[in-house]
């Protein structure tokens, strides 16, 4: 049994915390981002990791930074064998990285060194990658530059969304971390440096990127849509000139078709021309409405010229 400090914030980290507890390790503390306003009412909410840890009776710490001596001293006092980090959201200073006896292990959602950084799931799909990986690495002071300990490849299907890949990554990553901790406990965890070639960076998604550009080829538009689905969601403006509104596109399909980009080629099937070929709007969402099929939208909505 290892003394573990777990550090994570969003939903993707919760199964890993559950698996570590289920494997019998002693989770002495959980670190998570501070509660923040969220939702339409902007109510202050604790993170999914904090909520799960508190339900399990585990002490939770939510510092805004780990760079001050009091926070670092508190971390050292936990006497952890290892820290496990999954989408925590704060950079770990050197003194934090070195505090646990066996250092810090991180689960990262890409085939490193490809897609180091904040949004590896979305960026892989937006780039049209056909596979990715969940990886466990030993953390160092760089941005996702540490040596790789365990990895499991994950196929990205041609219509897989970021939400679907997120859910798959969440489960695969949890299993990998438990395997890594078991090997660490046996003294058999071996880690190898990352390749020097093939480094790319997965920058955080900017709101300015979410608008769909129909002058691009349909395959690129399709990847853009599924890479941002369901959140934050790729969108376009549609409707008559006098009543334009933002429509979020959650799912699409590449189809044959030719026309001026943005032209509606088949209103009944919700087929829209792109710079090359066309896309069918499979699932859409109007502001404040539930998701619906493109065909359902068009039964009561005039797309006009997109």
NUVEX-48518 format. One record per atom (N, C-alpha, C): residue in one letter; atom name; x, y, z. Coordinates in steps of 0.02 Angstrom, whole numbers, plus 50000, padded with zeros to 5 digits. Layout:
% residues N
a_CA_X_Y_Z
...
END
This chain:
% residues 306
x_N_50042_49940_50000
x_CA_50000_50000_50000
x_C_50044_50062_50000
x_N_50027_50109_49955
x_CA_50065_50171_49950
x_C_50026_50229_49981
x_N_50063_50277_50010
x_CA_50032_50339_50032
x_C_50030_50386_49972
x_N_49969_50403_49950
x_CA_49960_50439_49887
x_C_49928_50506_49901
x_N_49955_50558_49869
x_CA_49920_50622_49863
x_C_49892_50626_49793
x_N_49827_50638_49786
x_CA_49797_50642_49720
x_C_49783_50715_49703
x_N_49800_50734_49641
x_CA_49792_50804_49620
x_C_49754_50805_49554
x_N_49693_50830_49555
x_CA_49652_50832_49495
x_C_49592_50877_49506
x_N_49559_50895_49451
x_CA_49502_50942_49456
x_C_49440_50919_49418
x_N_49442_50907_49351
x_CA_49380_50895_49315
x_C_49358_50822_49318
x_N_49303_50810_49284
x_CA_49271_50744_49284
x_C_49318_50689_49260
x_N_49362_50704_49212
x_CA_49406_50653_49184
x_C_49451_50623_49237
x_N_49463_50658_49292
x_CA_49508_50634_49345
x_C_49473_50590_49397
x_N_49407_50593_49399
x_CA_49370_50558_49453
x_C_49379_50482_49450
x_N_49372_50449_49392
x_CA_49382_50376_49392
x_C_49451_50355_49416
x_N_49502_50394_49401
x_CA_49569_50377_49425
x_C_49572_50378_49501
x_N_49544_50430_49531
x_CA_49542_50432_49604
x_C_49504_50373_49632
x_N_49448_50355_49601
x_CA_49408_50297_49624
x_C_49448_50233_49620
x_N_49484_50224_49565
x_CA_49523_50163_49555
x_C_49580_50158_49605
x_N_49612_50214_49620
x_CA_49666_50213_49669
x_C_49640_50193_49738
x_N_49583_50221_49756
x_CA_49552_50202_49820
x_C_49533_50129_49820
x_N_49503_50106_49765
x_CA_49482_50036_49759
x_C_49539_49987_49761
x_N_49598_50009_49739
x_CA_49657_49965_49739
x_C_49687_49959_49809
x_N_49661_49996_49857
x_CA_49684_49989_49926
x_C_49739_50036_49947
x_N_49756_50083_49905
x_CA_49808_50132_49924
x_C_49779_50182_49973
x_N_49823_50211_50013
x_CA_49803_50260_50064
x_C_49807_50330_50034
x_N_49750_50356_50012
x_CA_49748_50424_49985
x_C_49744_50473_50043
x_N_49801_50503_50060
x_CA_49805_50543_50121
x_C_49777_50613_50111
x_N_49774_50636_50049
x_CA_49746_50702_50035
x_C_49732_50709_49960
x_N_49686_50753_49945
x_CA_49670_50770_49875
x_C_49679_50845_49866
x_N_49712_50864_49811
x_CA_49719_50934_49792
x_C_49677_50947_49730
x_N_49639_51002_49730
x_CA_49597_51019_49673
x_C_49593_51094_49666
x_N_49570_51117_49608
x_CA_49560_51188_49597
x_C_49506_51215_49645
x_N_49511_51277_49667
x_CA_49461_51305_49712
x_C_49391_51307_49681
x_N_49339_51303_49722
x_CA_49271_51311_49696
x_C_49263_51376_49657
x_N_49225_51373_49602
x_CA_49217_51431_49559
x_C_49145_51437_49536
x_N_49123_51498_49515
x_CA_49056_51505_49487
x_C_49049_51465_49423
x_N_48991_51433_49415
x_CA_48980_51391_49356
x_C_48905_51387_49343
x_N_48888_51370_49280
x_CA_48817_51361_49262
x_C_48784_51428_49248
x_N_48721_51424_49228
x_CA_48684_51484_49210
x_C_48676_51532_49269
x_N_48666_51504_49328
x_CA_48658_51545_49388
x_C_48723_51569_49418
x_N_48779_51544_49390
x_CA_48846_51561_49414
x_C_48853_51547_49489
x_N_48823_51492_49511
x_CA_48831_51471_49580
x_C_48902_51446_49590
x_N_48930_51457_49649
x_CA_48997_51433_49664
x_C_48994_51358_49675
x_N_49033_51321_49636
x_CA_49031_51248_49640
x_C_49101_51220_49651
x_N_49105_51168_49692
x_CA_49168_51132_49698
x_C_49180_51089_49637
x_N_49242_51072_49624
x_CA_49258_51031_49566
x_C_49232_50960_49574
x_N_49224_50923_49519
x_CA_49203_50853_49525
x_C_49249_50812_49569
x_N_49315_50824_49565
x_CA_49362_50787_49607
x_C_49352_50803_49681
x_N_49345_50867_49696
x_CA_49334_50885_49767
x_C_49269_50854_49793
x_N_49216_50856_49754
x_CA_49153_50827_49776
x_C_49160_50752_49790
x_N_49196_50716_49746
x_CA_49205_50644_49755
x_C_49248_50629_49816
x_N_49302_50668_49824
x_CA_49347_50657_49880
x_C_49312_50669_49947
x_N_49273_50723_49951
x_CA_49238_50737_50013
x_C_49186_50683_50028
x_N_49153_50657_49975
x_CA_49106_50602_49986
x_C_49141_50540_50012
x_N_49205_50532_49997
x_CA_49244_50475_50021
x_C_49279_50489_50087
x_N_49270_50549_50114
x_CA_49300_50566_50178
x_C_49374_50582_50175
x_N_49398_50603_50117
x_CA_49469_50618_50108
x_C_49480_50694_50116
x_N_49530_50715_50154
x_CA_49544_50787_50161
x_C_49560_50818_50093
x_N_49532_50877_50080
x_CA_49541_50912_50016
x_C_49573_50980_50027
x_N_49623_50996_49987
x_CA_49655_51061_49988
x_C_49645_51095_49921
x_N_49628_51160_49922
x_CA_49615_51196_49859
x_C_49654_51261_49855
x_N_49720_51259_49860
x_CA_49760_51321_49856
x_C_49757_51351_49786
x_N_49762_51417_49782
x_CA_49764_51450_49718
x_C_49832_51444_49685
x_N_49883_51430_49725
x_CA_49951_51421_49700
x_C_49989_51375_49747
x_N_50041_51344_49720
x_CA_50085_51302_49762
x_C_50156_51330_49765
x_N_50161_51394_49752
x_CA_50228_51425_49749
x_C_50249_51455_49816
x_N_50204_51464_49862
x_CA_50221_51494_49926
x_C_50245_51440_49976
x_N_50289_51459_50020
x_CA_50318_51412_50068
x_C_50265_51378_50113
x_N_50214_51413_50137
x_CA_50165_51379_50180
x_C_50130_51321_50145
x_N_50111_51331_50081
x_CA_50079_51277_50044
x_C_50128_51219_50031
x_N_50190_51235_50016
x_CA_50240_51184_50004
x_C_50256_51144_50067
x_N_50259_51179_50124
x_CA_50271_51145_50188
x_C_50213_51098_50205
x_N_50152_51121_50192
x_CA_50093_51079_50206
x_C_50095_51016_50162
x_N_50116_51024_50099
x_CA_50120_50967_50053
x_C_50173_50917_50077
x_N_50231_50943_50096
x_CA_50284_50899_50120
x_C_50264_50861_50183
x_N_50225_50894_50226
x_CA_50206_50863_50289
x_C_50162_50801_50281
x_N_50134_50792_50221
x_CA_50091_50734_50210
x_C_50130_50669_50206
x_N_50195_50673_50194
x_CA_50237_50613_50192
x_C_50217_50563_50139
x_N_50199_50588_50080
x_CA_50174_50544_50026
x_C_50230_50503_49995
x_N_50213_50442_49976
x_CA_50258_50402_49935
x_C_50259_50427_49863
x_N_50200_50449_49839
x_CA_50194_50470_49770
x_C_50134_50517_49764
x_N_50138_50563_49717
x_CA_50080_50605_49699
x_C_50057_50583_49630
x_N_49992_50578_49621
x_CA_49962_50562_49556
x_C_49925_50623_49532
x_N_49941_50645_49471
x_CA_49913_50707_49444
x_C_49874_50692_49381
x_N_49810_50713_49380
x_CA_49768_50705_49321
x_C_49729_50769_49310
x_N_49748_50808_49260
x_CA_49712_50870_49243
x_C_49701_50914_49303
x_N_49754_50927_49341
x_CA_49749_50967_49401
x_C_49737_51041_49385
x_N_49777_51068_49339
x_CA_49767_51137_49318
x_C_49815_51187_49347
x_N_49861_51165_49390
x_CA_49913_51210_49416
x_C_49981_51181_49400
x_N_50029_51224_49384
x_CA_50098_51202_49376
x_C_50127_51182_49443
x_N_50165_51128_49445
x_CA_50195_51106_49507
x_C_50268_51129_49510
x_N_50285_51171_49560
x_CA_50354_51192_49568
x_C_50400_51133_49584
x_N_50464_51144_49575
x_CA_50514_51091_49587
x_C_50509_51062_49657
x_N_50499_51103_49707
x_CA_50496_51078_49776
x_C_50435_51033_49787
x_N_50381_51045_49751
x_CA_50323_51001_49755
x_C_50337_50936_49718
x_N_50367_50941_49659
x_CA_50383_50881_49620
x_C_50429_50834_49657
x_N_50473_50861_49697
x_CA_50523_50821_49732
x_C_50501_50799_49802
x_N_50444_50824_49826
x_CA_50424_50808_49895
x_C_50405_50735_49906
x_N_50364_50703_49864
x_CA_50349_50632_49875
x_C_50411_50588_49865
x_N_50414_50535_49902
x_CA_50473_50491_49899
x_C_50486_50466_49828
x_N_50433_50450_49791
x_CA_50441_50424_49723
x_C_50421_50476_49670
x_N_50416_50539_49690
x_CA_50400_50591_49641
x_C_50327_50593_49623
x_N_50313_50621_49564
x_CA_50244_50632_49541
x_C_50232_50597_49475
x_N_50176_50561_49471
x_CA_50155_50527_49409
x_C_50096_50565_49380
x_N_50096_50573_49315
x_CA_50043_50610_49280
x_C_50012_50566_49226
x_N_49945_50567_49221
x_CA_49911_50535_49165
x_C_49896_50590_49114
x_N_49923_50581_49053
x_CA_49913_50631_49000
x_C_49876_50598_48942
x_N_49830_50636_48912
x_CA_49787_50608_48860
x_C_49811_50619_48789
x_N_49873_50598_48774
x_CA_49896_50600_48705
x_C_49956_50554_48697
x_N_49974_50542_48634
x_CA_50033_50501_48619
x_C_50095_50546_48620
x_N_50118_50561_48680
x_CA_50176_50606_48687
x_C_50236_50581_48647
x_N_50274_50628_48618
x_CA_50274_50700_48629
x_C_50224_50740_48587
x_N_50178_50706_48551
x_CA_50127_50741_48514
x_C_50073_50766_48562
x_N_50055_50828_48554
x_CA_50002_50861_48592
x_C_50018_50867_48666
x_N_50076_50895_48682
x_CA_50089_50917_48750
x_C_50045_50978_48764
x_N_50021_50984_48825
x_CA_49983_51045_48842
x_C_49912_51033_48863
x_N_49872_51086_48858
x_CA_49808_51090_48893
x_C_49750_51054_48860
x_N_49750_51048_48793
x_CA_49691_51021_48759
x_C_49709_50965_48710
x_N_49741_50911_48734
x_CA_49764_50859_48688
x_C_49708_50820_48654
x_N_49652_50810_48689
x_CA_49596_50772_48660
x_C_49566_50810_48601
x_N_49551_50873_48613
x_CA_49520_50914_48560
x_C_49568_50923_48501
x_N_49631_50938_48516
x_CA_49679_50952_48462
x_C_49691_50891_48418
x_N_49693_50832_48448
x_CA_49704_50771_48409
x_C_49648_50762_48358
x_N_49586_50771_48380
x_CA_49529_50762_48334
x_C_49527_50818_48282
x_N_49538_50880_48304
x_CA_49536_50936_48257
x_C_49589_50929_48203
x_N_49645_50896_48219
x_CA_49698_50886_48170
x_C_49686_50825_48125
x_N_49633_50787_48140
x_CA_49618_50728_48100
x_C_49659_50667_48118
x_N_49689_50666_48177
x_CA_49727_50607_48199
x_C_49681_50546_48203
x_N_49707_50488_48185
x_CA_49667_50427_48187
x_C_49682_50384_48248
x_N_49732_50404_48287
x_CA_49744_50370_48350
x_C_49778_50418_48398
x_N_49772_50401_48462
x_CA_49805_50439_48514
x_C_49825_50389_48568
x_N_49835_50412_48629
x_CA_49853_50366_48683
x_C_49840_50397_48750
x_N_49831_50355_48800
x_CA_49836_50376_48870
x_C_49905_50356_48893
x_N_49939_50402_48928
x_CA_50008_50389_48948
x_C_50018_50410_49021
x_N_50057_50370_49056
x_CA_50079_50387_49124
x_C_50152_50406_49119
x_N_50169_50465_49145
x_CA_50239_50488_49144
x_C_50260_50513_49212
x_N_50325_50510_49224
x_CA_50354_50543_49282
x_C_50361_50617_49267
x_N_50335_50658_49310
x_CA_50335_50730_49297
x_C_50404_50761_49311
x_N_50421_50810_49268
x_CA_50478_50853_49281
x_C_50455_50925_49275
x_N_50500_50972_49273
x_CA_50481_51042_49272
x_C_50456_51067_49204
x_N_50463_51027_49152
x_CA_50439_51047_49086
x_C_50365_51036_49078
x_N_50339_51058_49021
x_CA_50268_51049_49004
x_C_50259_50981_48970
x_N_50239_50932_49010
x_CA_50227_50864_48985
x_C_50288_50834_48950
x_N_50347_50845_48980
x_CA_50410_50823_48950
x_C_50441_50763_48986
x_N_50410_50739_49039
x_CA_50440_50686_49079
x_C_50443_50619_49044
x_N_50484_50573_49070
x_CA_50489_50506_49040
x_C_50424_50466_49046
x_N_50411_50424_48996
x_CA_50349_50385_48992
x_C_50358_50318_49027
x_N_50309_50302_49069
x_CA_50311_50239_49108
x_C_50266_50186_49078
x_N_50204_50204_49062
x_CA_50156_50158_49032
x_C_50115_50195_48980
x_N_50091_50159_48930
x_CA_50050_50190_48877
x_C_50001_50139_48850
x_N_49943_50163_48828
x_CA_49895_50121_48794
x_C_49865_50161_48736
x_N_49872_50134_48676
x_CA_49846_50167_48616
x_C_49770_50167_48615
x_N_49741_50220_48587
x_CA_49669_50226_48580
x_C_49654_50248_48509
x_N_49612_50209_48474
x_CA_49592_50228_48406
x_C_49543_50286_48409
x_N_49548_50331_48360
x_CA_49501_50385_48352
x_C_49461_50371_48288
x_N_49399_50352_48296
x_CA_49356_50338_48239
x_C_49341_50401_48199
x_N_49321_50393_48135
x_CA_49311_50451_48091
x_C_49256_50498_48113
x_N_49210_50475_48155
x_CA_49156_50517_48179
x_C_49158_50527_48255
x_N_49211_50503_48288
x_CA_49216_50509_48361
x_C_49221_50582_48381
x_N_49183_50602_48432
x_CA_49186_50670_48457
x_C_49235_50676_48515
x_N_49252_50737_48533
x_CA_49296_50748_48590
x_C_49265_50721_48654
x_N_49199_50727_48660
x_CA_49165_50700_48719
x_C_49172_50624_48724
x_N_49167_50590_48668
x_CA_49173_50517_48668
x_C_49245_50496_48682
x_N_49293_50531_48654
x_CA_49363_50515_48667
x_C_49380_50530_48740
x_N_49353_50584_48766
x_CA_49362_50602_48837
x_C_49340_50544_48881
x_N_49280_50516_48867
x_CA_49253_50463_48909
x_C_49296_50399_48904
x_N_49320_50385_48844
x_CA_49364_50327_48835
x_C_49431_50337_48871
x_N_49459_50397_48863
x_CA_49523_50413_48894
x_C_49518_50409_48971
x_N_49461_50431_48997
x_CA_49449_50432_49068
x_C_49456_50362_49099
x_N_49429_50312_49065
x_CA_49431_50244_49091
x_C_49498_50211_49079
x_N_49526_50220_49019
x_CA_49591_50190_49004
x_C_49645_50219_49050
x_N_49643_50285_49059
x_CA_49693_50317_49102
x_C_49690_50294_49174
x_N_49629_50284_49200
x_CA_49621_50261_49269
x_C_49654_50192_49278
x_N_49643_50147_49230
x_CA_49674_50081_49234
x_C_49749_50084_49230
x_N_49775_50129_49187
x_CA_49847_50135_49180
x_C_49880_50159_49244
x_N_49850_50207_49277
x_CA_49878_50233_49339
x_C_49882_50178_49392
x_N_49830_50138_49399
x_CA_49831_50085_49448
x_C_49885_50034_49433
x_N_49894_50019_49368
x_CA_49949_49973_49349
x_C_50017_50004_49365
x_N_50023_50069_49353
x_CA_50087_50103_49368
x_C_50102_50102_49443
x_N_50051_50113_49484
x_CA_50061_50112_49556
x_C_50080_50042_49581
x_N_50049_49991_49551
x_CA_50066_49922_49570
x_C_50139_49908_49554
x_N_50162_49929_49495
x_CA_50231_49919_49476
x_C_50278_49959_49521
x_N_50258_50020_49538
x_CA_50298_50062_49582
x_C_50307_50029_49650
x_N_50253_50000_49674
x_CA_50255_49966_49740
x_C_50301_49906_49738
x_N_50304_49872_49681
x_CA_50349_49814_49674
x_C_50421_49836_49659
x_N_50431_49898_49644
x_CA_50498_49921_49624
x_C_50515_49906_49553
x_N_50464_49896_49510
x_CA_50477_49875_49441
x_C_50451_49925_49389
x_N_50435_49986_49410
x_CA_50411_50036_49362
x_C_50470_50066_49324
x_N_50471_50054_49259
x_CA_50526_50078_49216
x_C_50499_50132_49170
x_N_50533_50188_49166
x_CA_50512_50244_49124
x_C_50567_50261_49074
x_N_50546_50279_49013
x_CA_50594_50294_48960
x_C_50584_50365_48936
x_N_50639_50400_48917
x_CA_50632_50469_48893
x_C_50587_50473_48831
x_N_50554_50530_48823
x_CA_50513_50541_48764
x_C_50558_50551_48703
x_N_50533_50532_48643
x_CA_50571_50547_48582
x_C_50581_50622_48574
x_N_50634_50641_48541
x_CA_50648_50711_48528
x_C_50610_50737_48467
x_N_50588_50690_48424
x_CA_50552_50710_48363
x_C_50477_50706_48374
x_N_50441_50745_48335
x_CA_50367_50741_48335
x_C_50333_50781_48389
x_N_50367_50830_48417
x_CA_50338_50871_48471
x_C_50287_50920_48442
x_N_50226_50919_48469
x_CA_50176_50970_48453
x_C_50143_50992_48518
x_N_50110_51050_48515
x_CA_50080_51077_48575
x_C_50005_51088_48567
x_N_49968_51068_48618
x_CA_49895_51072_48617
x_C_49873_51133_48658
x_N_49872_51190_48625
x_CA_49853_51252_48660
x_C_49780_51248_48683
x_N_49765_51283_48737
x_CA_49697_51289_48761
x_C_49652_51315_48706
x_N_49590_51289_48703
x_CA_49543_51310_48651
x_C_49521_51382_48665
x_N_49529_51424_48614
x_CA_49508_51494_48619
x_C_49438_51501_48588
x_N_49398_51545_48617
x_CA_49330_51555_48592
x_C_49330_51577_48519
x_N_49382_51612_48498
x_CA_49386_51635_48429
x_C_49392_51578_48380
x_N_49412_51519_48403
x_CA_49419_51461_48359
x_C_49355_51423_48348
x_N_49303_51439_48385
x_CA_49244_51396_48384
x_C_49197_51408_48325
x_N_49203_51466_48292
x_CA_49160_51479_48235
x_C_49182_51436_48175
x_N_49134_51405_48142
x_CA_49148_51360_48086
x_C_49163_51401_48024
x_N_49216_51383_47989
x_CA_49236_51415_47927
x_C_49219_51368_47869
x_N_49165_51383_47835
x_CA_49141_51338_47782
x_C_49180_51346_47717
x_N_49228_51391_47714
x_CA_49271_51394_47655
x_C_49324_51339_47657
x_N_49333_51306_47714
x_CA_49381_51251_47719
x_C_49351_51188_47689
x_N_49392_51138_47671
x_CA_49366_51075_47646
x_C_49320_51041_47698
x_N_49272_51003_47674
x_CA_49223_50972_47718
x_C_49255_50927_47771
x_N_49308_50892_47753
x_CA_49341_50847_47801
x_C_49369_50888_47859
x_N_49397_50947_47845
x_CA_49424_50988_47899
x_C_49368_51018_47941
x_N_49314_51038_47909
x_CA_49256_51064_47946
x_C_49228_51010_47992
x_N_49223_50950_47967
x_CA_49198_50894_48007
x_C_49242_50881_48068
x_N_49308_50882_48058
x_CA_49354_50871_48115
x_C_49349_50928_48165
x_N_49340_50988_48141
x_CA_49332_51046_48184
x_C_49269_51039_48228
x_N_49215_51018_48198
x_CA_49152_51010_48233
x_C_49157_50956_48287
x_N_49183_50897_48268
x_CA_49184_50843_48318
x_C_49238_50854_48371
x_N_49290_50892_48353
x_CA_49342_50907_48402
x_C_49319_50955_48456
x_N_49266_50992_48443
x_CA_49239_51040_48492
x_C_49172_51018_48520
x_N_49151_50957_48506
x_CA_49087_50932_48529
x_C_49095_50885_48589
x_N_49056_50894_48643
x_CA_49000_50941_48650
x_C_49020_51009_48677
x_N_49082_51017_48702
x_CA_49100_51080_48732
x_C_49169_51102_48706
x_N_49178_51165_48690
x_CA_49130_51220_48694
x_C_49080_51223_48638
x_N_49091_51181_48586
x_CA_49044_51178_48531
x_C_49063_51224_48474
x_N_49066_51195_48413
x_CA_49077_51235_48353
x_C_49010_51262_48330
x_N_49010_51322_48301
x_CA_48946_51354_48284
x_C_48951_51392_48218
x_N_48891_51406_48192
x_CA_48885_51448_48133
x_C_48822_51490_48140
x_N_48818_51543_48101
x_CA_48758_51584_48100
x_C_48713_51561_48044
x_N_48648_51558_48058
x_CA_48601_51535_48008
x_C_48535_51572_48017
x_N_48491_51565_47968
x_CA_48426_51597_47971
x_C_48420_51653_47920
x_N_48359_51678_47911
x_CA_48349_51735_47866
x_C_48389_51795_47887
x_N_48404_51839_47841
x_CA_48446_51897_47855
x_C_48418_51939_47912
x_N_48353_51942_47918
x_CA_48322_51983_47970
x_C_48322_51949_48038
x_N_48338_51884_48041
x_CA_48333_51848_48104
x_C_48388_51795_48109
x_N_48451_51818_48106
x_CA_48507_51772_48110
x_C_48516_51748_48182
x_N_48537_51687_48192
x_CA_48552_51662_48259
x_C_48609_51611_48256
x_N_48639_51601_48313
x_CA_48696_51556_48318
x_C_48670_51484_48329
x_N_48693_51439_48286
x_CA_48675_51368_48291
x_C_48738_51328_48307
x_N_48736_51291_48361
x_CA_48792_51248_48379
x_C_48785_51182_48341
x_N_48838_51160_48310
x_CA_48838_51096_48273
x_C_48875_51044_48315
x_N_48839_50993_48336
x_CA_48867_50942_48380
x_C_48894_50881_48342
x_N_48861_50865_48287
x_CA_48884_50808_48245
x_C_48872_50825_48172
x_N_48917_50799_48130
x_CA_48912_50811_48058
x_C_48934_50749_48020
x_N_48926_50752_47955
x_CA_48951_50698_47912
x_C_48974_50729_47847
x_N_49028_50704_47819
x_CA_49053_50727_47754
x_C_49013_50692_47700
x_N_48987_50732_47653
x_CA_48947_50704_47598
x_C_48969_50737_47533
x_N_48946_50708_47477
x_CA_48961_50737_47412
x_C_48917_50799_47402
x_N_48944_50846_47366
x_CA_48906_50906_47352
x_C_48953_50961_47330
x_N_48926_51008_47292
x_CA_48968_51063_47267
x_C_48925_51126_47264
x_N_48955_51181_47286
x_CA_48920_51244_47285
x_C_48960_51297_47320
x_N_48935_51357_47319
x_CA_48967_51412_47354
x_C_48969_51396_47429
x_N_49027_51402_47462
x_CA_49030_51386_47533
x_C_48975_51422_47573
x_N_48938_51383_47612
x_CA_48882_51410_47651
x_C_48815_51401_47618
x_N_48814_51383_47554
x_CA_48750_51372_47520
x_C_48717_51308_47545
x_N_48652_51311_47556
x_CA_48615_51252_47578
x_C_48597_51212_47515
x_N_48628_51154_47506
x_CA_48619_51114_47446
x_C_48557_51071_47450
x_N_48539_51048_47509
x_CA_48481_51006_47518
x_C_48449_51025_47585
x_N_48398_51068_47584
x_CA_48368_51090_47647
x_C_48338_51033_47688
x_N_48309_50983_47655
x_CA_48277_50929_47692
x_C_48328_50886_47730
x_N_48388_50878_47700
x_CA_48440_50837_47732
x_C_48491_50880_47769
x_N_48482_50945_47769
x_CA_48528_50992_47802
x_C_48599_50983_47777
x_N_48607_50984_47711
x_CA_48672_50978_47678
x_C_48696_51048_47658
x_N_48757_51064_47679
x_CA_48784_51131_47668
x_C_48851_51126_47631
x_N_48861_51167_47582
x_CA_48923_51166_47543
x_C_48981_51193_47583
x_N_49040_51163_47571
x_CA_49103_51187_47600
x_C_49149_51207_47544
x_N_49210_51225_47562
x_CA_49259_51243_47510
x_C_49274_51185_47464
x_N_49267_51125_47489
x_CA_49274_51064_47450
x_C_49225_51014_47478
x_N_49181_50986_47436
x_CA_49129_50940_47457
x_C_49079_50976_47503
x_N_49045_50938_47547
x_CA_48992_50967_47588
x_C_48986_50929_47653
x_N_48949_50957_47701
x_CA_48935_50922_47763
x_C_48859_50919_47773
x_N_48839_50865_47806
x_CA_48770_50859_47829
x_C_48768_50874_47903
x_N_48723_50917_47922
x_CA_48716_50935_47993
x_C_48675_50881_48028
x_N_48710_50836_48062
x_CA_48678_50777_48092
x_C_48642_50794_48157
x_N_48676_50831_48200
x_CA_48647_50850_48265
x_C_48665_50923_48279
x_N_48614_50962_48297
x_CA_48624_51034_48307
x_C_48590_51056_48372
x_N_48605_51118_48392
x_CA_48574_51145_48452
x_C_48567_51220_48446
x_N_48506_51244_48451
x_CA_48493_51316_48454
x_C_48505_51340_48525
x_N_48519_51404_48533
x_CA_48532_51433_48599
x_C_48473_51421_48645
x_N_48487_51393_48703
x_CA_48435_51381_48752
x_C_48389_51323_48738
x_N_48403_51285_48684
x_CA_48361_51229_48665
x_C_48399_51163_48674
x_N_48362_51108_48671
x_CA_48393_51042_48676
x_C_48425_51024_48609
x_N_48474_50977_48608
x_CA_48501_50953_48545
x_C_48447_50919_48503
x_N_48452_50925_48437
x_CA_48404_50894_48392
x_C_48439_50877_48327
x_N_48407_50836_48287
x_CA_48436_50820_48222
x_C_48430_50880_48176
x_N_48474_50881_48125
x_CA_48469_50935_48076
x_C_48402_50935_48041
x_N_48376_50875_48026
x_CA_48311_50870_47993
x_C_48256_50899_48037
x_N_48259_50886_48103
x_CA_48209_50912_48149
x_C_48213_50988_48152
x_N_48273_51015_48152
x_CA_48281_51087_48152
x_C_48247_51118_48092
x_N_48256_51088_48034
x_CA_48231_51117_47972
x_C_48156_51112_47964
x_N_48124_51072_48006
x_CA_48051_51069_48003
x_C_48018_51134_48027
x_N_48055_51172_48067
x_CA_48026_51235_48091
x_C_48073_51294_48087
x_N_48126_51287_48047
x_CA_48177_51340_48046
x_C_48205_51346_47976
x_N_48207_51408_47951
x_CA_48235_51422_47885
x_C_48309_51436_47892
x_N_48351_51391_47867
x_CA_48423_51402_47873
x_C_48446_51465_47837
x_N_48411_51483_47784
x_CA_48433_51539_47744
x_C_48501_51523_47714
x_N_48543_51573_47708
x_CA_48611_51562_47684
x_C_48657_51565_47744
x_N_48696_51512_47753
x_CA_48739_51507_47812
x_C_48803_51548_47801
END
